[in-house]
């Protein structure tokens, strides 16, 4: 707490006057003391002069998220145990030690004032309870200490012209640990950090550039395979939180990946996006390994507690891709009505079976989280409507996936009734049953920004991640917040998939674009609670 110098001067003068009036006897020199209200001044030699010596404490914590160590223009997502626990590189090569992570705290007395000439010494003492946990003494006003999360009393004693003065302030060290797990809606699919042209083959092709690990190492390869982008909602929320004040920091672990389901991806290995990819470690286990978690008879013991665990999961479990492909291909113009109705019912039967199985899957997920991780709060993020809603419901959608075919409004309405709304209800029920926070207020914001909205920019002019500049969302209420198929092929390139022609086989289709993720980010910021 910083004290007005004028107030401190009045207090010092009042103390001097009270001493003169109260006694004719010479008193012993007082020893220095600490106070969060005002500094005290101690004379090293007898003096009758009113002095002004005012120590002032300021402090900060360096940012841990939003960095770009290798200056490649992309935000670093290290996803290592050393990063999670703030340990030197290589510390966990043989397994992470049991440790209480500490974080850098920068102390400064640069705003201290003296009428006695230059301050020649700055002595710091950091206490937690009755224990001195850190200290430093130097002729320069800055000091750096390593502290675990918690509350501390910091004292600064300065000396100048034979006088000492001490000030004390309480500080709270906090590094907010945010973990994002889930599927393509969580990973940022459809929104590469940037893109480039690969000319190594017979024809040029667009290639998406995904999240970076800061060193261009093996973690960056997993980011590419998972299609992770820091334009996704949770990394964007973490970026805002990191920048809100300089007296806390943020650590982000980001394991969400395209294609993940609860059983294959979160609880069990994911087979990988491409045939040559090795199976990937289950996301829950990957996070547990980074935090050094162990199972004990009384529950998990981890080196760190997760402050906020955000999850987007369930869409692949009910067969989103199967439903979309089936709706596009089940075209009444290409089949007899009876055959068309049969095909349509088969598509919805797959989804309805998946929805019936969701409660048990969400329960298994909750058990796994609570048995393997220490988590303060779990946030389940609802899926926004890709086809708009209400008066802005799209008349057709996915008409650019297969030339001549589309999902018409009758099929869209049936999808809303038989898939979208039941899935939303299943997610809400799971959140209520397992004491998760349901994040769904953004759903209404997407009403006018569906697949049939106006283009936000030419597909060939994808702006990518503007980092370090902030992303600005267009104010137009009709701008599309979802990635179209033809647009996605130009933004991140084609890949193996269900649809043909091959140049439209792109996994970014029907995912929120960077503007849609900003809406979800805003809702996350509204509900995240680190108290």
Backbone torsions as a table, in degrees:
resi	resn	phi	psi	omega
1	UNK	NA	123.1	179.3
2	UNK	-88.3	138.8	-175.2
3	UNK	-109.8	137.0	175.2
4	UNK	-54.1	130.4	179.9
5	UNK	-64.0	-34.8	178.7
6	UNK	-63.3	-43.3	178.9
7	UNK	-63.6	-42.8	179.9
8	UNK	-62.9	-37.0	178.7
9	UNK	-64.9	-42.1	178.4
10	UNK	-62.2	-40.3	179.6
11	UNK	-63.5	-44.9	-179.6
12	UNK	-61.8	-43.5	179.9
13	UNK	-64.5	-40.9	180.0
14	UNK	-63.1	-38.6	179.0
15	UNK	-63.8	-39.3	-178.8
16	UNK	-67.1	-44.5	179.7
17	UNK	-63.1	-43.6	-179.6
18	UNK	-60.6	-37.3	179.1
19	UNK	-65.9	-36.7	-178.9
20	UNK	-71.0	-38.6	-175.1
21	UNK	-80.3	-35.5	-170.0
22	UNK	-73.4	-23.9	-175.2
23	UNK	-156.4	141.6	174.4
24	UNK	-88.2	-8.9	-177.5
25	UNK	-84.4	148.5	178.5
26	UNK	-77.3	130.9	-178.0
27	UNK	-98.4	161.4	176.4
28	UNK	-72.7	145.6	176.8
29	UNK	-59.7	136.8	179.6
30	UNK	-76.9	148.6	172.1
31	UNK	-83.6	156.4	-177.5
32	UNK	-69.8	150.8	177.9
33	UNK	-137.5	167.8	-179.8
34	UNK	-109.3	151.0	179.1
35	UNK	-156.0	141.7	174.9
36	UNK	-86.7	-2.5	-179.9
37	UNK	-98.7	-39.6	-178.9
38	UNK	-159.4	148.6	176.0
39	UNK	-70.9	156.6	172.9
40	UNK	-113.6	147.4	-178.4
41	UNK	-113.3	132.2	-179.5
42	UNK	-121.2	132.0	178.1
43	UNK	-85.7	131.9	175.3
44	UNK	-81.8	-15.9	176.8
45	UNK	-142.8	152.0	-178.7
46	UNK	-55.5	137.0	178.9
47	UNK	-151.4	153.7	177.9
48	UNK	-116.9	13.2	-176.5
49	UNK	-98.4	133.9	173.3
50	UNK	-71.0	123.5	-175.2
51	UNK	-112.7	159.1	177.0
52	UNK	-125.4	111.7	177.1
53	UNK	-144.1	107.8	-170.5
54	UNK	-123.5	102.9	173.1
55	UNK	-73.7	139.2	175.8
56	UNK	-131.3	132.7	-175.5
57	UNK	-102.7	130.8	165.9
58	UNK	-131.7	157.0	-176.8
59	UNK	-154.7	159.5	-179.9
60	UNK	-157.2	167.2	174.9
61	UNK	-124.2	131.0	178.1
62	UNK	-63.9	147.5	177.0
63	UNK	-64.7	145.1	175.5
64	UNK	-115.0	-17.3	175.3
65	UNK	-122.5	145.5	-175.5
66	UNK	96.7	17.8	-179.9
67	UNK	-94.5	162.5	177.7
68	UNK	-140.8	77.4	-171.2
69	UNK	-62.4	-36.0	-177.2
70	UNK	-99.6	11.5	172.9
71	UNK	53.2	40.9	178.2
72	UNK	-98.7	6.2	178.3
73	UNK	84.7	3.9	179.8
74	UNK	-118.3	145.7	178.8
75	UNK	-68.7	133.9	179.6
76	UNK	-74.6	132.6	171.3
77	UNK	-126.7	85.4	-172.0
78	UNK	-64.2	-36.7	179.1
79	UNK	49.1	46.9	175.8
80	UNK	-125.7	161.1	176.7
81	UNK	-64.7	-37.7	-180.0
82	UNK	-62.3	-40.8	177.2
83	UNK	-66.6	-46.4	-177.2
84	UNK	-60.0	-36.3	-175.1
85	UNK	-103.1	4.8	179.2
86	UNK	56.1	50.2	178.9
87	UNK	-111.5	158.5	176.5
88	UNK	-61.3	150.6	179.2
89	UNK	-55.5	136.3	178.6
90	UNK	89.2	-4.6	-176.9
91	UNK	-65.1	-25.1	-176.0
92	UNK	-108.9	20.5	-178.0
93	UNK	-58.7	-37.6	178.9
94	UNK	-104.1	20.3	-174.6
95	UNK	108.7	141.7	-175.9
96	UNK	-75.8	138.2	175.2
97	UNK	-72.0	156.6	171.0
98	UNK	-71.7	120.7	-171.9
99	UNK	-151.3	155.7	168.8
100	UNK	-104.8	111.0	-175.1
101	UNK	-61.0	143.1	173.8
102	UNK	-117.5	157.6	-175.4
103	UNK	-132.5	150.5	-178.3
104	UNK	-71.1	129.9	173.5
105	UNK	-122.5	125.4	-179.4
106	UNK	-98.6	118.3	179.4
107	UNK	-102.0	141.8	179.3
108	UNK	-141.6	134.8	172.3
109	UNK	-113.5	22.8	-174.4
110	UNK	-63.2	-22.5	179.6
111	UNK	-88.6	2.5	177.9
112	UNK	-63.9	148.1	-175.7
113	UNK	-123.8	148.8	178.5
114	UNK	-146.5	134.5	170.6
115	UNK	-96.1	6.8	-173.8
116	UNK	-108.3	16.3	-175.0
117	UNK	99.9	-173.3	-175.5
118	UNK	-64.0	141.3	173.3
119	UNK	-72.6	127.9	-173.9
120	UNK	-106.1	-4.0	178.1
121	UNK	-155.1	137.8	175.6
122	UNK	-123.9	112.8	-179.1
123	UNK	-113.6	123.5	-177.3
124	UNK	-108.1	143.1	173.5
125	UNK	-139.1	127.7	-179.4
126	UNK	-116.3	121.9	-178.3
127	UNK	-118.3	145.3	168.3
128	UNK	-125.4	108.1	-169.7
129	UNK	67.1	-129.3	-179.7
130	UNK	-93.5	-1.1	-175.0
131	UNK	-95.9	131.7	172.1
132	UNK	-82.4	118.0	-174.5
133	UNK	-106.4	-14.4	178.7
134	UNK	-162.4	158.4	178.2
135	UNK	-168.8	163.8	178.3
136	UNK	-164.3	153.3	177.2
137	UNK	-143.5	130.2	-175.5
138	UNK	-162.3	164.2	175.6
139	UNK	-83.0	-8.1	176.4
140	UNK	-100.6	152.2	-171.5
141	UNK	-78.8	-12.6	-175.4
142	UNK	-98.3	146.7	174.6
143	UNK	-145.0	151.6	179.2
144	UNK	-123.1	127.8	179.4
145	UNK	-129.1	157.3	177.4
146	UNK	-109.3	120.5	-175.3
147	UNK	-132.1	143.4	171.5
148	UNK	-74.8	165.3	177.7
149	UNK	-62.5	142.1	179.6
150	UNK	148.0	-174.4	-178.4
151	UNK	-102.2	139.1	-177.6
152	UNK	-139.5	155.0	168.9
153	UNK	-104.5	121.3	-179.7
154	UNK	-108.0	126.4	177.8
155	UNK	-114.7	137.6	175.0
156	UNK	-122.5	122.2	174.9
157	UNK	-112.0	126.0	179.1
158	UNK	-116.2	152.6	176.7
159	UNK	-130.8	143.6	177.4
160	UNK	-162.1	136.0	175.7
161	UNK	56.2	33.6	179.2
162	UNK	81.1	10.4	-179.6
163	UNK	-117.1	152.5	174.3
164	UNK	-121.3	145.4	173.0
165	UNK	-145.5	143.1	-175.7
166	UNK	-128.6	139.2	173.1
167	UNK	-128.9	151.3	-178.6
168	UNK	-132.1	140.6	178.5
169	UNK	-142.3	142.3	174.1
170	UNK	-85.4	134.9	174.4
171	UNK	-126.1	153.3	176.7
172	UNK	-122.2	116.8	-179.8
173	UNK	-89.4	122.8	-179.0
174	UNK	-141.7	126.9	169.4
175	UNK	-118.5	113.1	-174.6
176	UNK	-81.1	116.9	-180.0
177	UNK	-93.1	113.2	-179.9
178	UNK	-113.6	132.7	179.7
179	UNK	-125.3	131.3	178.8
180	UNK	-115.5	119.3	176.3
181	UNK	-125.2	164.3	175.6
182	UNK	134.8	-151.0	-171.0
183	UNK	-104.3	-158.1	-174.9
184	UNK	-66.9	-26.9	176.8
185	UNK	-69.6	-26.3	177.0
186	UNK	-86.5	-31.0	-175.1
187	UNK	-76.9	-21.6	-177.0
188	UNK	95.3	19.1	177.7
189	UNK	-46.4	138.7	-179.9
190	UNK	91.6	-5.0	-174.4
191	UNK	-134.2	66.8	179.0
192	UNK	-60.4	157.9	177.7
193	UNK	-60.4	-34.2	178.1
194	UNK	-166.0	-177.9	173.2
195	UNK	-141.5	167.6	-179.3
196	UNK	-148.4	173.6	178.5
197	UNK	-107.2	125.8	175.8
198	UNK	-95.9	114.7	-178.5
199	UNK	-105.7	16.2	-174.6
200	UNK	-78.0	-19.1	-177.7
201	UNK	-97.4	-165.9	-179.1
202	UNK	-67.1	-31.4	177.3
203	UNK	-130.7	152.2	176.0
204	UNK	-69.0	143.5	176.9
205	UNK	-142.6	151.1	178.9
206	UNK	-78.5	137.7	178.0
207	UNK	-129.3	128.0	176.5
208	UNK	-75.3	143.7	175.1
209	UNK	-107.7	121.6	-171.6
210	UNK	-103.6	-169.0	-172.5
211	UNK	-59.8	156.5	-175.8
212	UNK	-114.1	155.4	177.8
213	UNK	-102.3	-0.3	178.7
214	UNK	95.3	-15.3	-178.8
215	UNK	-132.1	-1.8	-178.0
216	UNK	66.7	34.0	-175.4
217	UNK	-99.0	-160.3	-176.4
218	UNK	-64.5	-28.0	177.9
219	UNK	-64.5	-36.0	177.9
220	UNK	-62.2	-32.7	177.5
221	UNK	-65.9	-41.9	178.4
222	UNK	-67.5	-35.2	175.2
223	UNK	-59.6	-43.8	-179.4
224	UNK	-63.4	-46.2	-178.8
225	UNK	-64.5	-34.5	-178.2
226	UNK	-84.5	-8.8	-174.5
227	UNK	55.9	53.1	177.1
228	UNK	-89.9	136.0	179.3
229	UNK	-136.4	138.6	177.1
230	UNK	-77.5	4.1	169.5
231	UNK	-81.1	-7.9	177.0
232	UNK	-65.6	160.7	-170.4
233	UNK	-60.7	-47.0	-175.7
234	UNK	-66.6	-47.2	174.5
235	UNK	-58.7	-35.8	178.5
236	UNK	-67.5	-37.7	175.7
237	UNK	-65.4	-41.9	178.5
238	UNK	-60.8	-38.2	179.5
239	UNK	-63.7	-42.0	178.0
240	UNK	-64.5	-46.1	-179.2
241	UNK	-61.4	-39.0	179.0
242	UNK	-62.7	-34.9	-177.0
243	UNK	-88.2	-5.0	-175.3
244	UNK	-68.7	-37.0	178.0
245	UNK	-152.6	161.6	-178.4
246	UNK	-102.2	15.8	178.3
247	UNK	-114.0	24.0	169.8
248	UNK	-155.7	167.0	176.8
249	UNK	-137.1	171.8	-177.3
250	UNK	-130.1	135.2	170.7
251	UNK	-115.3	127.7	179.6
252	UNK	-116.8	126.0	168.9
253	UNK	-108.8	129.0	-166.2
254	UNK	-132.4	96.9	-176.6
255	UNK	-113.7	1.5	179.6
256	UNK	-57.2	148.0	179.4
257	UNK	-149.8	149.1	177.2
258	UNK	-60.2	136.1	176.7
259	UNK	90.4	-5.2	-175.2
260	UNK	-69.0	141.7	169.6
261	UNK	-120.1	174.3	179.6
262	UNK	-64.1	-49.3	-178.5
263	UNK	-74.7	-43.0	180.0
264	UNK	-107.6	92.0	180.0
265	UNK	141.8	-54.6	-179.4
266	UNK	-92.5	-49.9	-177.0
267	UNK	-96.2	-31.2	-180.0
268	UNK	-124.1	170.6	-178.9
269	UNK	-62.0	148.2	172.6
270	UNK	-95.8	136.2	-174.6
271	UNK	-67.4	-14.1	-177.6
272	UNK	100.9	154.1	-175.1
273	UNK	-78.3	-35.0	-175.3
274	UNK	-122.1	160.1	-172.1
275	UNK	-60.6	-30.1	-177.5
276	UNK	-87.4	-5.8	-179.9
277	UNK	-74.2	138.4	173.5
278	UNK	-74.9	155.9	175.0
279	UNK	-57.4	144.6	-176.9
280	UNK	-100.1	146.4	179.2
281	UNK	-59.9	138.5	176.1
282	UNK	-53.2	140.3	-174.6
283	UNK	-59.6	-39.5	179.0
284	UNK	-60.8	-42.2	-179.7
285	UNK	-70.2	-35.7	178.2
286	UNK	-62.5	-42.5	178.8
287	UNK	-67.2	-42.9	179.7
288	UNK	-59.6	-39.4	179.9
289	UNK	-66.4	-40.7	-179.8
290	UNK	-66.0	-28.8	-178.6
291	UNK	-97.7	4.8	178.6
292	UNK	62.2	40.1	-176.0
293	UNK	-81.1	142.1	175.2
294	UNK	-129.9	144.3	175.4
295	UNK	-83.7	132.1	176.3
296	UNK	-128.6	171.3	-178.6
297	UNK	-64.7	-23.3	-179.6
298	UNK	-101.2	8.5	-179.5
299	UNK	118.8	-179.3	-177.5
300	UNK	-70.2	146.2	171.7
301	UNK	-122.6	116.4	-177.3
302	UNK	-120.8	157.7	175.5
303	UNK	-69.7	-20.5	177.7
304	UNK	-144.2	150.6	172.2
305	UNK	-96.6	134.1	176.9
306	UNK	-75.3	125.0	178.2
307	UNK	-75.9	-41.0	-178.5
308	UNK	-142.7	120.3	175.2
309	UNK	-109.6	112.2	179.9
310	UNK	-100.0	138.9	-175.4
311	UNK	-134.0	132.7	165.1
312	UNK	-124.5	112.4	-176.4
313	UNK	-159.0	150.7	178.1
314	UNK	127.6	-31.5	-177.4
315	UNK	-62.4	-46.3	178.3
316	UNK	-70.9	-28.5	179.0
317	UNK	-65.8	-28.6	178.7
318	UNK	-97.7	3.1	173.0
319	UNK	83.0	44.5	178.5
320	UNK	-50.3	-48.2	-177.1
321	UNK	-64.4	-39.6	179.2
322	UNK	-64.2	-43.1	179.7
323	UNK	-62.7	-47.3	-178.5
324	UNK	-61.4	-50.0	179.7
325	UNK	-60.7	-41.8	-180.0
326	UNK	-65.2	-39.3	179.9
327	UNK	-66.9	-38.5	179.5
328	UNK	-66.4	-45.3	-174.1
329	UNK	-79.2	-25.1	179.7
330	UNK	-81.7	72.6	-174.9
331	UNK	-97.1	125.1	-176.9
332	UNK	-63.8	-21.8	-179.5
333	UNK	-75.8	-16.0	-176.8
334	UNK	-107.7	3.6	-175.8
335	UNK	-149.2	159.0	171.8
336	UNK	-64.3	151.9	-175.8
337	UNK	-58.9	-39.6	-178.9
338	UNK	-63.5	-44.6	179.2
339	UNK	-66.1	-37.4	179.0
340	UNK	-64.1	-46.0	-179.7
341	UNK	-63.2	-38.4	178.3
342	UNK	-63.5	-46.1	-179.5
343	UNK	-61.6	-41.1	-179.0
344	UNK	-65.6	-43.0	179.7
345	UNK	-65.1	-35.1	177.4
346	UNK	-63.5	-40.7	178.3
347	UNK	-60.5	-48.4	-177.4
348	UNK	-72.5	-27.7	178.0
349	UNK	-62.8	-40.0	177.7
350	UNK	-59.7	-46.4	-178.8
351	UNK	-66.4	-42.7	-177.9
352	UNK	-65.9	-35.8	175.8
353	UNK	-64.4	-42.1	177.9
354	UNK	-62.4	-39.3	179.7
355	UNK	-67.0	-37.6	177.9
356	UNK	-63.2	-31.0	-178.0
357	UNK	-85.9	-11.4	-175.0
358	UNK	-61.7	-43.7	-178.4
359	UNK	-54.6	-43.2	179.4
360	UNK	-67.5	-36.1	179.3
361	UNK	-69.1	-42.0	177.6
362	UNK	-64.3	-37.3	177.9
363	UNK	-64.3	-40.7	178.0
364	UNK	-65.3	-37.9	177.9
365	UNK	-64.0	-42.8	179.3
366	UNK	-62.7	-42.7	178.8
367	UNK	-62.1	-41.9	-179.2
368	UNK	-65.2	-43.3	179.8
369	UNK	-60.6	-47.9	-173.8
370	UNK	-76.0	-18.9	177.7
371	UNK	-91.7	-18.3	-175.8
372	UNK	-113.4	-22.1	-174.5
373	UNK	-129.1	151.8	169.3
374	UNK	-97.9	115.1	-172.9
375	UNK	-130.2	134.7	176.7
376	UNK	-80.6	-54.7	-179.1
377	UNK	-138.4	142.8	178.8
378	UNK	-114.9	131.3	-177.6
379	UNK	-119.0	118.7	177.6
380	UNK	-99.2	119.0	-173.6
381	UNK	-95.2	123.1	-178.1
382	UNK	-73.5	154.4	177.6
383	UNK	-82.6	129.6	176.2
384	UNK	-77.9	156.1	-176.9
385	UNK	-77.6	115.9	-177.7
386	UNK	-69.6	-18.7	-175.6
387	UNK	-105.8	16.5	-176.6
388	UNK	73.6	-172.3	178.1
389	UNK	-159.5	165.8	179.4
390	UNK	60.5	-141.7	-179.6
391	UNK	-61.2	-19.4	-178.0
392	UNK	-97.1	14.1	177.1
393	UNK	-60.8	132.3	-177.5
394	UNK	-63.2	143.5	175.1
395	UNK	-79.9	-35.6	172.6
396	UNK	-140.4	159.0	177.9
397	UNK	-149.4	159.7	178.0
398	UNK	57.3	26.4	180.0
399	UNK	-71.8	-9.3	-179.1
400	UNK	-101.9	7.2	179.8
401	UNK	-78.8	-54.1	177.7
402	UNK	-125.6	120.5	-177.1
403	UNK	-52.7	128.2	177.7
404	UNK	89.9	-5.7	-179.9
405	UNK	-122.6	156.7	-179.7
406	UNK	-164.0	176.1	170.9
407	UNK	-103.4	117.7	-177.1
408	UNK	-88.0	174.3	-172.8
409	UNK	-67.5	-31.7	176.7
410	UNK	-62.4	-41.5	178.0
411	UNK	-69.5	-35.9	177.6
412	UNK	-62.1	-46.1	-178.6
413	UNK	-62.7	-39.5	179.1
414	UNK	-68.3	-35.0	177.1
415	UNK	-64.6	-40.0	177.6
416	UNK	-61.7	-45.1	-176.6
417	UNK	-70.8	-36.5	-169.7
418	UNK	-104.5	-13.4	-178.1
419	UNK	-127.6	-58.8	-170.3
420	UNK	-64.5	-50.9	-177.9
421	UNK	-70.0	-41.2	175.8
422	UNK	-63.2	-36.4	177.5
423	UNK	-64.7	-43.3	178.7
424	UNK	-61.3	-40.6	179.4
425	UNK	-65.9	-39.2	179.2
426	UNK	-65.6	-37.8	178.8
427	UNK	-68.2	-41.7	179.0
428	UNK	-63.8	-40.9	179.8
429	UNK	-64.9	-41.2	179.8
430	UNK	-64.8	-41.5	179.0
431	UNK	-61.1	-43.3	-179.6
432	UNK	-66.4	-41.0	-176.3
433	UNK	-69.8	-35.7	-172.5
434	UNK	-104.5	11.4	177.8
435	UNK	60.6	41.1	171.4
436	UNK	-95.4	156.8	174.0
437	UNK	-90.2	119.7	178.0
438	UNK	-83.2	122.5	179.5
439	UNK	-103.8	103.0	-174.4
440	UNK	-143.2	2.7	-179.1
441	UNK	-66.3	-20.9	179.2
442	UNK	-71.2	-18.3	-175.2
443	UNK	-56.6	-44.2	179.8
444	UNK	-65.3	-28.8	-178.6
445	UNK	-66.3	-21.9	-178.0
446	UNK	-84.7	-2.5	-170.9
447	UNK	-53.0	-41.8	-175.5
448	UNK	-101.9	10.5	-173.5
449	UNK	-120.6	31.8	-175.6
450	UNK	-74.9	-171.9	-175.8
451	UNK	-56.4	-28.9	-176.9
452	UNK	-91.7	9.4	179.1
453	UNK	-70.6	175.1	-179.8
454	UNK	-76.4	151.6	-177.6
455	UNK	-66.1	134.6	178.5
456	UNK	-74.7	-25.4	179.7
457	UNK	-170.6	164.1	175.6
458	UNK	-62.3	137.3	-177.1
459	UNK	-60.5	-28.2	179.6
460	UNK	-80.3	-2.4	-178.8
461	UNK	-120.8	42.4	179.8
462	UNK	-57.4	122.1	-175.7
463	UNK	-76.7	-19.4	-178.2
464	UNK	68.9	-163.2	-178.9
465	UNK	-83.7	119.8	-177.6
466	UNK	-77.3	1.4	-179.2
467	UNK	-42.4	133.9	9.8
468	UNK	-88.0	3.4	177.1
469	UNK	-77.2	150.7	179.4
470	UNK	-72.1	153.4	176.7
471	UNK	-83.8	130.4	-179.0
472	UNK	-107.5	123.0	-179.2
473	UNK	-88.5	130.1	177.6
474	UNK	-58.6	143.4	-178.0
475	UNK	-79.5	-15.2	-177.6
476	UNK	-61.0	122.8	-176.7
477	UNK	-72.2	-10.5	-178.7
478	UNK	-101.5	-0.7	-177.8
479	UNK	-66.7	135.7	-178.4
480	UNK	-69.8	135.2	177.2
481	UNK	-110.2	15.1	178.1
482	UNK	-126.2	152.8	-178.8
483	UNK	-88.0	124.6	174.7
484	UNK	-80.3	162.4	-178.3
485	UNK	-65.9	-49.7	-178.5
486	UNK	-63.8	-35.1	178.0
487	UNK	-68.6	-44.1	-177.8
488	UNK	-62.3	-37.2	178.7
489	UNK	-61.8	-31.7	179.3
490	UNK	-86.3	-22.1	-178.1
491	UNK	-85.5	-44.6	-175.4
492	UNK	-126.4	-3.9	176.1
493	UNK	93.5	165.1	179.4
494	UNK	-83.5	157.4	178.3
495	UNK	-150.7	168.2	177.4
496	UNK	-58.3	133.2	-177.8
497	UNK	-166.2	-171.3	-174.7
498	UNK	-75.0	-34.6	-165.4
499	UNK	-98.2	154.2	174.0
500	UNK	-131.3	152.0	7.3
501	UNK	-66.3	160.6	-171.4
502	UNK	-60.5	-29.1	-177.0
503	UNK	-72.3	-8.0	174.2
504	UNK	-106.4	2.2	179.0
505	UNK	-82.1	78.9	-175.0
506	UNK	-129.0	135.7	-173.7
507	UNK	-78.6	-4.8	-178.5
508	UNK	-79.6	-10.7	-174.9
509	UNK	-59.5	137.7	175.0
510	UNK	64.3	27.1	172.9
511	UNK	-108.8	150.3	176.9
512	UNK	-57.3	136.6	172.9
513	UNK	-82.5	-173.1	-174.9
514	UNK	-62.1	-28.3	178.9
515	UNK	-75.6	-37.0	174.6
516	UNK	-62.4	-40.4	178.7
517	UNK	-65.6	-28.4	176.9
518	UNK	-66.9	-35.0	176.3
519	UNK	-65.1	-44.2	178.0
520	UNK	-65.6	-39.7	176.5
521	UNK	-55.7	-45.7	-178.0
522	UNK	-61.3	-38.4	179.4
523	UNK	-70.7	-37.8	175.3
524	UNK	-60.2	-44.0	179.6
525	UNK	-62.1	-30.6	-179.3
526	UNK	-73.1	-25.1	-174.6
527	UNK	-110.7	-19.6	-179.4
528	UNK	-60.1	131.0	-175.0
529	UNK	-131.6	115.4	-179.0
530	UNK	-108.0	18.6	-178.0
531	UNK	-69.1	NA	NA
